[in-house]
Amino acid sequence: MSSIFTKIINTELPCYKIAETKNCFAFLDINPNVIGHTLCVPKKEVDLIFDLDPKLYNELMDFSRIISIAIKKAISCERVALSVVGLEVAHAHVHLIPLNSMEDLNFEKKKKLNDKDFIEISSKIRSFVNL
């Protein structure tokens, strides 16, 4: 059975897309810790990030770096954190989280946003993506 991320990549489920390449896909987290919280995933469905083949792992990290640079330009923050947790969805993914304090890394605290907010945020980040 396909993961929720595979369904998003295959457009079976909607998302607020940031960018994609041949092998990677980025979209806003719909339950964000903070504004701009973005997920980067490989298109190939692999449960654990360290089970990715080295080439795809490095491609995902390079892609995440490009997306994090765009987030930093689009969202007011001191830095962009990278977190790999992987407990909720069995599909390797990287969280990119704009940080102004350590509290922004609290996965139990969620920001409530509406469709208009998500559209504006994704559009702003996309405008800085340089692939």
KOLGU-4560 file (N, C-alpha, C; in nm, 3 decimals, padded with zeros to 5 digits):
<recs>
<n_xx: 00.084 n_yy: -00.119 n_zz: 00.000 ca_xx: 00.000 ca_yy: 00.000 ca_zz: 00.000 c_xx: 00.088 c_yy: 00.125 c_zz: 00.000 mol: A seq: 1 type: MET>
<n_xx: 00.052 n_yy: 00.222 n_zz: -00.080 ca_xx: 00.130 ca_yy: 00.345 ca_zz: -00.092 c_xx: 00.121 c_yy: 00.431 c_zz: 00.033 mol: A seq: 2 type: SER>
<n_xx: 00.232 n_yy: 00.497 n_zz: 00.065 ca_xx: 00.231 ca_yy: 00.591 ca_zz: 00.177 c_xx: 00.154 c_yy: 00.716 c_zz: 00.138 mol: A seq: 3 type: SER>
<n_xx: 00.118 n_yy: 00.795 n_zz: 00.237 ca_xx: 00.049 ca_yy: 00.922 ca_zz: 00.211 c_xx: 00.138 c_yy: 01.012 c_zz: 00.125 mol: A seq: 4 type: ILE>
<n_xx: 00.270 n_yy: 01.004 n_zz: 00.143 ca_xx: 00.360 ca_yy: 01.088 ca_zz: 00.064 c_xx: 00.362 c_yy: 01.043 c_zz: -00.082 mol: A seq: 5 type: PHE>
<n_xx: 00.359 n_yy: 00.913 n_zz: -00.106 ca_xx: 00.352 ca_yy: 00.863 ca_zz: -00.244 c_xx: 00.222 c_yy: 00.909 c_zz: -00.309 mol: A seq: 6 type: THR>
<n_xx: 00.113 n_yy: 00.908 n_zz: -00.234 ca_xx: -00.015 ca_yy: 00.955 ca_zz: -00.288 c_xx: -00.010 c_yy: 01.104 c_zz: -00.320 mol: A seq: 7 type: LYS>
<n_xx: 00.062 n_yy: 01.182 n_zz: -00.240 ca_xx: 00.080 ca_yy: 01.326 ca_zz: -00.267 c_xx: 00.164 c_yy: 01.343 c_zz: -00.394 mol: A seq: 8 type: ILE>
<n_xx: 00.275 n_yy: 01.273 n_zz: -00.402 ca_xx: 00.363 ca_yy: 01.281 ca_zz: -00.519 c_xx: 00.287 c_yy: 01.244 c_zz: -00.646 mol: A seq: 9 type: ILE>
<n_xx: 00.202 n_yy: 01.142 n_zz: -00.638 ca_xx: 00.125 ca_yy: 01.095 ca_zz: -00.754 c_xx: -00.003 c_yy: 01.175 c_zz: -00.778 mol: A seq: 10 type: ASN>
<n_xx: -00.020 n_yy: 01.285 n_zz: -00.707 ca_xx: -00.137 ca_yy: 01.375 ca_zz: -00.715 c_xx: -00.269 c_yy: 01.307 c_zz: -00.681 mol: A seq: 11 type: THR>
<n_xx: -00.262 n_yy: 01.199 n_zz: -00.606 ca_xx: -00.384 ca_yy: 01.134 ca_zz: -00.557 c_xx: -00.440 c_yy: 01.210 c_zz: -00.437 mol: A seq: 12 type: GLU>
<n_xx: -00.353 n_yy: 01.284 n_zz: -00.369 ca_xx: -00.392 ca_yy: 01.370 ca_zz: -00.258 c_xx: -00.334 c_yy: 01.509 c_zz: -00.284 mol: A seq: 13 type: LEU>
<n_xx: -00.404 n_yy: 01.614 n_zz: -00.241 ca_xx: -00.354 ca_yy: 01.749 ca_zz: -00.264 c_xx: -00.240 c_yy: 01.786 c_zz: -00.170 mol: A seq: 14 type: PRO>
<n_xx: -00.163 n_yy: 01.886 n_zz: -00.209 ca_xx: -00.057 ca_yy: 01.939 ca_zz: -00.123 c_xx: -00.028 c_yy: 02.082 c_zz: -00.164 mol: A seq: 15 type: CYS>
<n_xx: 00.051 n_yy: 02.147 n_zz: -00.083 ca_xx: 00.101 ca_yy: 02.281 ca_zz: -00.115 c_xx: 00.246 c_yy: 02.262 c_zz: -00.158 mol: A seq: 16 type: TYR>
<n_xx: 00.260 n_yy: 02.236 n_zz: -00.287 ca_xx: 00.389 ca_yy: 02.198 ca_zz: -00.344 c_xx: 00.485 c_yy: 02.316 c_zz: -00.345 mol: A seq: 17 type: LYS>
<n_xx: 00.610 n_yy: 02.284 n_zz: -00.313 ca_xx: 00.718 ca_yy: 02.382 ca_zz: -00.319 c_xx: 00.802 c_yy: 02.359 c_zz: -00.445 mol: A seq: 18 type: ILE>
<n_xx: 00.847 n_yy: 02.235 n_zz: -00.465 ca_xx: 00.932 ca_yy: 02.205 ca_zz: -00.581 c_xx: 00.943 c_yy: 02.055 c_zz: -00.599 mol: A seq: 19 type: ALA>
<n_xx: 00.991 n_yy: 02.017 n_zz: -00.719 ca_xx: 01.022 ca_yy: 01.877 ca_zz: -00.742 c_xx: 01.131 c_yy: 01.865 c_zz: -00.846 mol: A seq: 20 type: GLU>
<n_xx: 01.201 n_yy: 01.754 n_zz: -00.835 ca_xx: 01.300 ca_yy: 01.716 ca_zz: -00.935 c_xx: 01.260 c_yy: 01.576 c_zz: -00.983 mol: A seq: 21 type: THR>
<n_xx: 01.344 n_yy: 01.516 n_zz: -01.062 ca_xx: 01.316 ca_yy: 01.381 ca_zz: -01.110 c_xx: 01.296 c_yy: 01.284 c_zz: -00.994 mol: A seq: 22 type: LYS>
<n_xx: 01.372 n_yy: 01.301 n_zz: -00.885 ca_xx: 01.371 ca_yy: 01.204 ca_zz: -00.776 c_xx: 01.326 c_yy: 01.256 c_zz: -00.640 mol: A seq: 23 type: ASN>
<n_xx: 01.301 n_yy: 01.386 n_zz: -00.628 ca_xx: 01.266 ca_yy: 01.444 ca_zz: -00.497 c_xx: 01.146 c_yy: 01.538 c_zz: -00.509 mol: A seq: 24 type: CYS>
<n_xx: 01.078 n_yy: 01.557 n_zz: -00.397 ca_xx: 00.955 ca_yy: 01.637 ca_zz: -00.394 c_xx: 00.950 c_yy: 01.712 c_zz: -00.262 mol: A seq: 25 type: PHE>
<n_xx: 00.911 n_yy: 01.840 n_zz: -00.265 ca_xx: 00.899 ca_yy: 01.921 ca_zz: -00.143 c_xx: 00.761 c_yy: 01.984 c_zz: -00.137 mol: A seq: 26 type: ALA>
<n_xx: 00.704 n_yy: 01.984 n_zz: -00.017 ca_xx: 00.571 ca_yy: 02.042 ca_zz: 00.004 c_xx: 00.559 c_yy: 02.087 c_zz: 00.149 mol: A seq: 27 type: PHE>
<n_xx: 00.466 n_yy: 02.178 n_zz: 00.174 ca_xx: 00.445 ca_yy: 02.226 ca_zz: 00.310 c_xx: 00.385 c_yy: 02.116 c_zz: 00.396 mol: A seq: 28 type: LEU>
<n_xx: 00.431 n_yy: 02.109 n_zz: 00.520 ca_xx: 00.371 ca_yy: 02.020 ca_zz: 00.619 c_xx: 00.234 c_yy: 02.078 c_zz: 00.654 mol: A seq: 29 type: ASP>
<n_xx: 00.128 n_yy: 01.996 n_zz: 00.648 ca_xx: -00.007 ca_yy: 02.048 ca_zz: 00.677 c_xx: -00.034 c_yy: 02.059 c_zz: 00.827 mol: A seq: 30 type: ILE>
<n_xx: 00.056 n_yy: 02.008 n_zz: 00.909 ca_xx: 00.050 ca_yy: 02.026 ca_zz: 01.054 c_xx: 00.184 c_yy: 02.084 c_zz: 01.100 mol: A seq: 31 type: ASN>
<n_xx: 00.210 n_yy: 02.209 n_zz: 01.058 ca_xx: 00.344 ca_yy: 02.265 ca_zz: 01.080 c_xx: 00.372 c_yy: 02.305 c_zz: 01.225 mol: A seq: 32 type: PRO>
<n_xx: 00.497 n_yy: 02.289 n_zz: 01.262 ca_xx: 00.543 ca_yy: 02.344 ca_zz: 01.390 c_xx: 00.537 c_yy: 02.496 c_zz: 01.384 mol: A seq: 33 type: ASN>
<n_xx: 00.580 n_yy: 02.551 n_zz: 01.271 ca_xx: 00.585 ca_yy: 02.695 ca_zz: 01.249 c_xx: 00.553 c_yy: 02.722 c_zz: 01.102 mol: A seq: 34 type: VAL>
<n_xx: 00.530 n_yy: 02.847 n_zz: 01.071 ca_xx: 00.506 ca_yy: 02.887 ca_zz: 00.932 c_xx: 00.629 c_yy: 02.855 c_zz: 00.848 mol: A seq: 35 type: ILE>
<n_xx: 00.608 n_yy: 02.787 n_zz: 00.736 ca_xx: 00.716 ca_yy: 02.753 ca_zz: 00.645 c_xx: 00.771 c_yy: 02.613 c_zz: 00.663 mol: A seq: 36 type: GLY>
<n_xx: 00.722 n_yy: 02.539 n_zz: 00.761 ca_xx: 00.766 ca_yy: 02.400 ca_zz: 00.786 c_xx: 00.740 c_yy: 02.319 c_zz: 00.660 mol: A seq: 37 type: HIS>
<n_xx: 00.846 n_yy: 02.266 n_zz: 00.603 ca_xx: 00.840 ca_yy: 02.198 ca_zz: 00.473 c_xx: 00.896 c_yy: 02.057 c_zz: 00.485 mol: A seq: 38 type: THR>
<n_xx: 00.840 n_yy: 01.967 n_zz: 00.406 ca_xx: 00.888 ca_yy: 01.829 ca_zz: 00.399 c_xx: 00.954 c_yy: 01.805 c_zz: 00.264 mol: A seq: 39 type: LEU>
<n_xx: 01.069 n_yy: 01.740 n_zz: 00.266 ca_xx: 01.137 ca_yy: 01.698 ca_zz: 00.144 c_xx: 01.142 c_yy: 01.546 c_zz: 00.147 mol: A seq: 40 type: CYS>
<n_xx: 01.097 n_yy: 01.484 n_zz: 00.039 ca_xx: 01.089 ca_yy: 01.338 ca_zz: 00.034 c_xx: 01.148 c_yy: 01.287 c_zz: -00.097 mol: A seq: 41 type: VAL>
<n_xx: 01.204 n_yy: 01.167 n_zz: -00.093 ca_xx: 01.240 ca_yy: 01.104 ca_zz: -00.220 c_xx: 01.112 c_yy: 01.052 c_zz: -00.283 mol: A seq: 42 type: PRO>
<n_xx: 01.105 n_yy: 01.052 n_zz: -00.414 ca_xx: 00.987 ca_yy: 00.997 ca_zz: -00.481 c_xx: 00.980 c_yy: 00.846 c_zz: -00.464 mol: A seq: 43 type: LYS>
<n_xx: 01.094 n_yy: 00.783 n_zz: -00.452 ca_xx: 01.098 ca_yy: 00.639 ca_zz: -00.429 c_xx: 01.057 c_yy: 00.614 c_zz: -00.284 mol: A seq: 44 type: LYS>
<n_xx: 00.961 n_yy: 00.528 n_zz: -00.265 ca_xx: 00.910 ca_yy: 00.500 ca_zz: -00.131 c_xx: 01.003 c_yy: 00.402 c_zz: -00.058 mol: A seq: 45 type: GLU>
<n_xx: 01.078 n_yy: 00.457 n_zz: 00.036 ca_xx: 01.167 ca_yy: 00.380 ca_zz: 00.124 c_xx: 01.136 c_yy: 00.427 c_zz: 00.265 mol: A seq: 46 type: VAL>
<n_xx: 01.117 n_yy: 00.335 n_zz: 00.357 ca_xx: 01.076 ca_yy: 00.369 ca_zz: 00.493 c_xx: 01.180 c_yy: 00.452 c_zz: 00.567 mol: A seq: 47 type: ASP>
<n_xx: 01.302 n_yy: 00.402 n_zz: 00.577 ca_xx: 01.404 ca_yy: 00.466 ca_zz: 00.660 c_xx: 01.504 c_yy: 00.543 c_zz: 00.575 mol: A seq: 48 type: LEU>
<n_xx: 01.534 n_yy: 00.663 n_zz: 00.618 ca_xx: 01.622 ca_yy: 00.750 ca_zz: 00.539 c_xx: 01.759 c_yy: 00.687 c_zz: 00.516 mol: A seq: 49 type: ILE>
<n_xx: 01.811 n_yy: 00.614 n_zz: 00.614 ca_xx: 01.944 ca_yy: 00.556 ca_zz: 00.598 c_xx: 01.942 c_yy: 00.426 c_zz: 00.518 mol: A seq: 50 type: PHE>
<n_xx: 01.822 n_yy: 00.385 n_zz: 00.475 ca_xx: 01.810 ca_yy: 00.273 ca_zz: 00.382 c_xx: 01.808 c_yy: 00.319 c_zz: 00.236 mol: A seq: 51 type: ASP>
<n_xx: 01.806 n_yy: 00.450 n_zz: 00.213 ca_xx: 01.814 ca_yy: 00.501 ca_zz: 00.077 c_xx: 01.951 c_yy: 00.465 c_zz: 00.020 mol: A seq: 52 type: LEU>
<n_xx: 01.955 n_yy: 00.439 n_zz: -00.110 ca_xx: 02.087 ca_yy: 00.415 ca_zz: -00.167 c_xx: 02.166 c_yy: 00.546 c_zz: -00.158 mol: A seq: 53 type: ASP>
<n_xx: 02.299 n_yy: 00.539 n_zz: -00.148 ca_xx: 02.379 ca_yy: 00.660 ca_zz: -00.127 c_xx: 02.354 c_yy: 00.772 c_zz: -00.228 mol: A seq: 54 type: PRO>
<n_xx: 02.334 n_yy: 00.737 n_zz: -00.353 ca_xx: 02.310 ca_yy: 00.840 ca_zz: -00.455 c_xx: 02.180 c_yy: 00.916 c_zz: -00.426 mol: A seq: 55 type: LYS>
<n_xx: 02.072 n_yy: 00.844 n_zz: -00.397 ca_xx: 01.944 ca_yy: 00.908 ca_zz: -00.369 c_xx: 01.949 c_yy: 00.984 c_zz: -00.237 mol: A seq: 56 type: LEU>
<n_xx: 02.016 n_yy: 00.929 n_zz: -00.137 ca_xx: 02.032 ca_yy: 00.998 ca_zz: -00.009 c_xx: 02.099 c_yy: 01.134 c_zz: -00.031 mol: A seq: 57 type: TYR>
<n_xx: 02.210 n_yy: 01.135 n_zz: -00.105 ca_xx: 02.282 ca_yy: 01.260 ca_zz: -00.130 c_xx: 02.199 c_yy: 01.356 c_zz: -00.214 mol: A seq: 58 type: ASN>
<n_xx: 02.123 n_yy: 01.302 n_zz: -00.309 ca_xx: 02.035 ca_yy: 01.387 ca_zz: -00.390 c_xx: 01.927 c_yy: 01.452 c_zz: -00.302 mol: A seq: 59 type: GLU>
<n_xx: 01.871 n_yy: 01.375 n_zz: -00.209 ca_xx: 01.771 ca_yy: 01.430 ca_zz: -00.117 c_xx: 01.832 c_yy: 01.539 c_zz: -00.030 mol: A seq: 60 type: LEU>
<n_xx: 01.954 n_yy: 01.518 n_zz: 00.018 ca_xx: 02.020 ca_yy: 01.620 ca_zz: 00.101 c_xx: 02.050 c_yy: 01.747 c_zz: 00.019 mol: A seq: 61 type: MET>
<n_xx: 02.098 n_yy: 01.731 n_zz: -00.104 ca_xx: 02.123 ca_yy: 01.847 ca_zz: -00.190 c_xx: 01.994 c_yy: 01.922 c_zz: -00.219 mol: A seq: 62 type: ASP>
<n_xx: 01.888 n_yy: 01.848 n_zz: -00.249 ca_xx: 01.756 ca_yy: 01.907 ca_zz: -00.275 c_xx: 01.707 c_yy: 01.981 c_zz: -00.149 mol: A seq: 63 type: PHE>
<n_xx: 01.722 n_yy: 01.920 n_zz: -00.033 ca_xx: 01.680 ca_yy: 01.983 ca_zz: 00.093 c_xx: 01.757 c_yy: 02.111 c_zz: 00.119 mol: A seq: 64 type: SER>
<n_xx: 01.884 n_yy: 02.112 n_zz: 00.084 ca_xx: 01.965 ca_yy: 02.234 ca_zz: 00.100 c_xx: 01.910 c_yy: 02.347 c_zz: 00.014 mol: A seq: 65 type: ARG>
<n_xx: 01.877 n_yy: 02.318 n_zz: -00.111 ca_xx: 01.820 ca_yy: 02.419 ca_zz: -00.201 c_xx: 01.688 c_yy: 02.472 c_zz: -00.146 mol: A seq: 66 type: ILE>
<n_xx: 01.604 n_yy: 02.383 n_zz: -00.097 ca_xx: 01.474 ca_yy: 02.424 ca_zz: -00.042 c_xx: 01.495 c_yy: 02.505 c_zz: 00.086 mol: A seq: 67 type: ILE>
<n_xx: 01.590 n_yy: 02.466 n_zz: 00.169 ca_xx: 01.615 ca_yy: 02.541 ca_zz: 00.294 c_xx: 01.663 c_yy: 02.683 c_zz: 00.265 mol: A seq: 68 type: SER>
<n_xx: 01.743 n_yy: 02.701 n_zz: 00.162 ca_xx: 01.787 ca_yy: 02.835 ca_zz: 00.123 c_xx: 01.668 c_yy: 02.920 c_zz: 00.082 mol: A seq: 69 type: ILE>
<n_xx: 01.576 n_yy: 02.861 n_zz: 00.008 ca_xx: 01.454 ca_yy: 02.933 ca_zz: -00.033 c_xx: 01.368 c_yy: 02.968 c_zz: 00.088 mol: A seq: 70 type: ALA>
<n_xx: 01.355 n_yy: 02.875 n_zz: 00.182 ca_xx: 01.277 ca_yy: 02.902 ca_zz: 00.303 c_xx: 01.338 c_yy: 03.018 c_zz: 00.380 mol: A seq: 71 type: ILE>
<n_xx: 01.470 n_yy: 03.016 n_zz: 00.396 ca_xx: 01.539 ca_yy: 03.123 ca_zz: 00.472 c_xx: 01.515 c_yy: 03.259 c_zz: 00.409 mol: A seq: 72 type: LYS>
<n_xx: 01.507 n_yy: 03.266 n_zz: 00.276 ca_xx: 01.482 ca_yy: 03.392 ca_zz: 00.208 c_xx: 01.335 c_yy: 03.434 c_zz: 00.219 mol: A seq: 73 type: LYS>
<n_xx: 01.246 n_yy: 03.337 n_zz: 00.228 ca_xx: 01.102 ca_yy: 03.366 ca_zz: 00.225 c_xx: 01.040 c_yy: 03.389 c_zz: 00.363 mol: A seq: 74 type: ALA>
<n_xx: 01.096 n_yy: 03.324 n_zz: 00.464 ca_xx: 01.037 ca_yy: 03.326 ca_zz: 00.598 c_xx: 01.133 c_yy: 03.394 c_zz: 00.695 mol: A seq: 75 type: ILE>
<n_xx: 01.081 n_yy: 03.484 n_zz: 00.775 ca_xx: 01.164 ca_yy: 03.551 ca_zz: 00.874 c_xx: 01.204 c_yy: 03.451 c_zz: 00.983 mol: A seq: 76 type: SER>
<n_xx: 01.333 n_yy: 03.417 n_zz: 00.985 ca_xx: 01.383 ca_yy: 03.322 ca_zz: 01.084 c_xx: 01.535 c_yy: 03.338 c_zz: 01.098 mol: A seq: 77 type: CYS>
<n_xx: 01.586 n_yy: 03.290 n_zz: 01.211 ca_xx: 01.731 ca_yy: 03.296 ca_zz: 01.233 c_xx: 01.805 c_yy: 03.192 c_zz: 01.150 mol: A seq: 78 type: GLU>
<n_xx: 01.743 n_yy: 03.075 n_zz: 01.136 ca_xx: 01.802 ca_yy: 02.966 ca_zz: 01.059 c_xx: 01.695 c_yy: 02.865 c_zz: 01.024 mol: A seq: 79 type: ARG>
<n_xx: 01.730 n_yy: 02.769 n_zz: 00.941 ca_xx: 01.639 ca_yy: 02.661 ca_zz: 00.905 c_xx: 01.699 c_yy: 02.532 c_zz: 00.958 mol: A seq: 80 type: VAL>
<n_xx: 01.622 n_yy: 02.463 n_zz: 01.044 ca_xx: 01.667 ca_yy: 02.336 ca_zz: 01.100 c_xx: 01.629 c_yy: 02.222 c_zz: 01.007 mol: A seq: 81 type: ALA>
<n_xx: 01.710 n_yy: 02.118 n_zz: 01.011 ca_xx: 01.680 ca_yy: 01.995 ca_zz: 00.940 c_xx: 01.661 c_yy: 01.887 c_zz: 01.045 mol: A seq: 82 type: LEU>
<n_xx: 01.548 n_yy: 01.818 n_zz: 01.035 ca_xx: 01.519 ca_yy: 01.711 ca_zz: 01.130 c_xx: 01.469 c_yy: 01.589 c_zz: 01.055 mol: A seq: 83 type: SER>
<n_xx: 01.516 n_yy: 01.473 n_zz: 01.096 ca_xx: 01.468 ca_yy: 01.347 ca_zz: 01.042 c_xx: 01.413 c_yy: 01.267 c_zz: 01.158 mol: A seq: 84 type: VAL>
<n_xx: 01.282 n_yy: 01.245 n_zz: 01.157 ca_xx: 01.218 ca_yy: 01.173 ca_zz: 01.265 c_xx: 01.160 c_yy: 01.043 c_zz: 01.210 mol: A seq: 85 type: VAL>
<n_xx: 01.063 n_yy: 01.055 n_zz: 01.122 ca_xx: 01.012 ca_yy: 00.940 ca_zz: 01.051 c_xx: 00.922 c_yy: 00.845 c_zz: 01.127 mol: A seq: 86 type: GLY>
<n_xx: 00.862 n_yy: 00.888 n_zz: 01.236 ca_xx: 00.775 ca_yy: 00.799 ca_zz: 01.312 c_xx: 00.631 c_yy: 00.797 c_zz: 01.262 mol: A seq: 87 type: LEU>
<n_xx: 00.586 n_yy: 00.904 n_zz: 01.201 ca_xx: 00.444 ca_yy: 00.913 ca_zz: 01.163 c_xx: 00.414 c_yy: 00.855 c_zz: 01.025 mol: A seq: 88 type: GLU>
<n_xx: 00.509 n_yy: 00.865 n_zz: 00.932 ca_xx: 00.486 ca_yy: 00.817 ca_zz: 00.795 c_xx: 00.604 c_yy: 00.728 c_zz: 00.756 mol: A seq: 89 type: VAL>
<n_xx: 00.573 n_yy: 00.607 n_zz: 00.709 ca_xx: 00.676 ca_yy: 00.511 ca_zz: 00.671 c_xx: 00.726 c_yy: 00.540 c_zz: 00.530 mol: A seq: 90 type: ALA>
<n_xx: 00.782 n_yy: 00.658 n_zz: 00.513 ca_xx: 00.839 ca_yy: 00.704 ca_zz: 00.386 c_xx: 00.945 c_yy: 00.807 c_zz: 00.427 mol: A seq: 91 type: HIS>
<n_xx: 01.070 n_yy: 00.780 n_zz: 00.394 ca_xx: 01.179 ca_yy: 00.869 ca_zz: 00.433 c_xx: 01.145 c_yy: 01.014 c_zz: 00.402 mol: A seq: 92 type: ALA>
<n_xx: 01.173 n_yy: 01.102 n_zz: 00.497 ca_xx: 01.147 ca_yy: 01.244 ca_zz: 00.475 c_xx: 01.231 c_yy: 01.331 c_zz: 00.568 mol: A seq: 93 type: HIS>
<n_xx: 01.254 n_yy: 01.451 n_zz: 00.521 ca_xx: 01.331 ca_yy: 01.551 ca_zz: 00.594 c_xx: 01.237 c_yy: 01.666 c_zz: 00.627 mol: A seq: 94 type: VAL>
<n_xx: 01.237 n_yy: 01.707 n_zz: 00.754 ca_xx: 01.164 ca_yy: 01.826 ca_zz: 00.796 c_xx: 01.259 c_yy: 01.945 c_zz: 00.786 mol: A seq: 95 type: HIS>
<n_xx: 01.217 n_yy: 02.051 n_zz: 00.720 ca_xx: 01.290 ca_yy: 02.177 ca_zz: 00.719 c_xx: 01.205 c_yy: 02.276 c_zz: 00.796 mol: A seq: 96 type: LEU>
<n_xx: 01.258 n_yy: 02.324 n_zz: 00.909 ca_xx: 01.178 ca_yy: 02.404 ca_zz: 01.002 c_xx: 01.246 c_yy: 02.538 c_zz: 01.027 mol: A seq: 97 type: ILE>
<n_xx: 01.179 n_yy: 02.648 n_zz: 00.988 ca_xx: 01.233 ca_yy: 02.780 ca_zz: 01.019 c_xx: 01.242 c_yy: 02.798 c_zz: 01.171 mol: A seq: 98 type: PRO>
<n_xx: 01.357 n_yy: 02.840 n_zz: 01.219 ca_xx: 01.380 ca_yy: 02.852 ca_zz: 01.364 c_xx: 01.406 c_yy: 02.994 c_zz: 01.408 mol: A seq: 99 type: LEU>
<n_xx: 01.340 n_yy: 03.031 n_zz: 01.517 ca_xx: 01.375 ca_yy: 03.151 ca_zz: 01.591 c_xx: 01.405 c_yy: 03.117 c_zz: 01.735 mol: A seq: 100 type: ASN>
<n_xx: 01.364 n_yy: 02.996 n_zz: 01.778 ca_xx: 01.395 ca_yy: 02.947 ca_zz: 01.912 c_xx: 01.388 c_yy: 02.794 c_zz: 01.910 mol: A seq: 101 type: SER>
<n_xx: 01.439 n_yy: 02.733 n_zz: 02.014 ca_xx: 01.435 ca_yy: 02.587 ca_zz: 02.024 c_xx: 01.290 c_yy: 02.538 c_zz: 02.032 mol: A seq: 102 type: MET>
<n_xx: 01.200 n_yy: 02.619 n_zz: 02.079 ca_xx: 01.058 ca_yy: 02.582 ca_zz: 02.088 c_xx: 01.001 c_yy: 02.551 c_zz: 01.950 mol: A seq: 103 type: GLU>
<n_xx: 01.058 n_yy: 02.608 n_zz: 01.845 ca_xx: 01.010 ca_yy: 02.583 ca_zz: 01.709 c_xx: 01.031 c_yy: 02.438 c_zz: 01.666 mol: A seq: 104 type: ASP>
<n_xx: 01.117 n_yy: 02.366 n_zz: 01.738 ca_xx: 01.140 ca_yy: 02.225 ca_zz: 01.708 c_xx: 01.044 c_yy: 02.132 c_zz: 01.783 mol: A seq: 105 type: LEU>
<n_xx: 00.953 n_yy: 02.188 n_zz: 01.859 ca_xx: 00.858 ca_yy: 02.110 ca_zz: 01.937 c_xx: 00.750 c_yy: 02.053 c_zz: 01.845 mol: A seq: 106 type: ASN>
<n_xx: 00.756 n_yy: 01.924 n_zz: 01.820 ca_xx: 00.661 ca_yy: 01.859 ca_zz: 01.730 c_xx: 00.524 c_yy: 01.839 c_zz: 01.792 mol: A seq: 107 type: PHE>
<n_xx: 00.510 n_yy: 01.872 n_zz: 01.919 ca_xx: 00.378 ca_yy: 01.863 ca_zz: 01.983 c_xx: 00.302 c_yy: 01.995 c_zz: 01.971 mol: A seq: 108 type: GLU>
<n_xx: 00.372 n_yy: 02.102 n_zz: 01.937 ca_xx: 00.310 ca_yy: 02.234 ca_zz: 01.919 c_xx: 00.288 c_yy: 02.254 c_zz: 01.770 mol: A seq: 109 type: LYS>
<n_xx: 00.166 n_yy: 02.281 n_zz: 01.731 ca_xx: 00.135 ca_yy: 02.297 ca_zz: 01.589 c_xx: 00.074 c_yy: 02.434 c_zz: 01.563 mol: A seq: 110 type: LYS>
<n_xx: 00.106 n_yy: 02.487 n_zz: 01.447 ca_xx: 00.055 ca_yy: 02.616 ca_zz: 01.403 c_xx: -00.073 c_yy: 02.592 c_zz: 01.324 mol: A seq: 111 type: LYS>
<n_xx: -00.178 n_yy: 02.666 n_zz: 01.351 ca_xx: -00.304 ca_yy: 02.654 ca_zz: 01.278 c_xx: -00.304 c_yy: 02.753 c_zz: 01.161 mol: A seq: 112 type: LYS>
<n_xx: -00.316 n_yy: 02.701 n_zz: 01.041 ca_xx: -00.317 ca_yy: 02.784 ca_zz: 00.920 c_xx: -00.438 c_yy: 02.747 c_zz: 00.836 mol: A seq: 113 type: LEU>
<n_xx: -00.484 n_yy: 02.842 n_zz: 00.755 ca_xx: -00.594 ca_yy: 02.812 ca_zz: 00.663 c_xx: -00.539 c_yy: 02.799 c_zz: 00.521 mol: A seq: 114 type: ASN>
<n_xx: -00.627 n_yy: 02.762 n_zz: 00.429 ca_xx: -00.587 ca_yy: 02.739 ca_zz: 00.290 c_xx: -00.517 c_yy: 02.860 c_zz: 00.230 mol: A seq: 115 type: ASP>
<n_xx: -00.569 n_yy: 02.978 n_zz: 00.257 ca_xx: -00.509 ca_yy: 03.101 ca_zz: 00.204 c_xx: -00.366 c_yy: 03.118 c_zz: 00.255 mol: A seq: 116 type: LYS>
<n_xx: -00.345 n_yy: 03.092 n_zz: 00.385 ca_xx: -00.212 ca_yy: 03.101 ca_zz: 00.443 c_xx: -00.115 c_yy: 03.005 c_zz: 00.372 mol: A seq: 117 type: ASP>
<n_xx: -00.157 n_yy: 02.878 n_zz: 00.357 ca_xx: -00.072 ca_yy: 02.778 ca_zz: 00.293 c_xx: -00.038 c_yy: 02.818 c_zz: 00.149 mol: A seq: 118 type: PHE>
<n_xx: -00.136 n_yy: 02.870 n_zz: 00.077 ca_xx: -00.113 ca_yy: 02.911 ca_zz: -00.061 c_xx: -00.010 c_yy: 03.025 c_zz: -00.067 mol: A seq: 119 type: ILE>
<n_xx: -00.026 n_yy: 03.123 n_zz: 00.020 ca_xx: 00.067 ca_yy: 03.237 ca_zz: 00.022 c_xx: 00.208 c_yy: 03.194 c_zz: 00.061 mol: A seq: 120 type: GLU>
<n_xx: 00.218 n_yy: 03.110 n_zz: 00.164 ca_xx: 00.350 ca_yy: 03.065 ca_zz: 00.210 c_xx: 00.419 c_yy: 02.982 c_zz: 00.103 mol: A seq: 121 type: ILE>
<n_xx: 00.347 n_yy: 02.887 n_zz: 00.043 ca_xx: 00.410 ca_yy: 02.802 ca_zz: -00.059 c_xx: 00.453 c_yy: 02.885 c_zz: -00.180 mol: A seq: 122 type: SER>
<n_xx: 00.373 n_yy: 02.981 n_zz: -00.219 ca_xx: 00.406 ca_yy: 03.067 ca_zz: -00.332 c_xx: 00.532 c_yy: 03.149 c_zz: -00.302 mol: A seq: 123 type: SER>
<n_xx: 00.540 n_yy: 03.201 n_zz: -00.181 ca_xx: 00.655 ca_yy: 03.283 ca_zz: -00.144 c_xx: 00.784 c_yy: 03.199 c_zz: -00.143 mol: A seq: 124 type: LYS>
<n_xx: 00.778 n_yy: 03.080 n_zz: -00.085 ca_xx: 00.897 ca_yy: 02.994 ca_zz: -00.083 c_xx: 00.934 c_yy: 02.954 c_zz: -00.225 mol: A seq: 125 type: ILE>
<n_xx: 00.834 n_yy: 02.914 n_zz: -00.304 ca_xx: 00.861 ca_yy: 02.873 ca_zz: -00.444 c_xx: 00.932 c_yy: 02.982 c_zz: -00.523 mol: A seq: 126 type: ARG>
<n_xx: 00.901 n_yy: 03.107 n_zz: -00.493 ca_xx: 00.961 ca_yy: 03.218 ca_zz: -00.569 c_xx: 01.112 c_yy: 03.226 c_zz: -00.547 mol: A seq: 127 type: SER>
<n_xx: 01.163 n_yy: 03.163 n_zz: -00.441 ca_xx: 01.306 ca_yy: 03.166 ca_zz: -00.413 c_xx: 01.378 c_yy: 03.035 c_zz: -00.445 mol: A seq: 128 type: PHE>
<n_xx: 01.304 n_yy: 02.935 n_zz: -00.491 ca_xx: 01.366 ca_yy: 02.806 ca_zz: -00.523 c_xx: 01.447 c_yy: 02.821 c_zz: -00.652 mol: A seq: 129 type: VAL>
<n_xx: 01.571 n_yy: 02.777 n_zz: -00.646 ca_xx: 01.662 ca_yy: 02.787 ca_zz: -00.761 c_xx: 01.712 c_yy: 02.647 c_zz: -00.796 mol: A seq: 130 type: ASN>
<n_xx: 01.633 n_yy: 02.576 n_zz: -00.877 ca_xx: 01.673 ca_yy: 02.441 ca_zz: -00.919 c_xx: 01.734 c_yy: 02.444 c_zz: -01.057 mol: A seq: 131 type: LEU>
</recs>
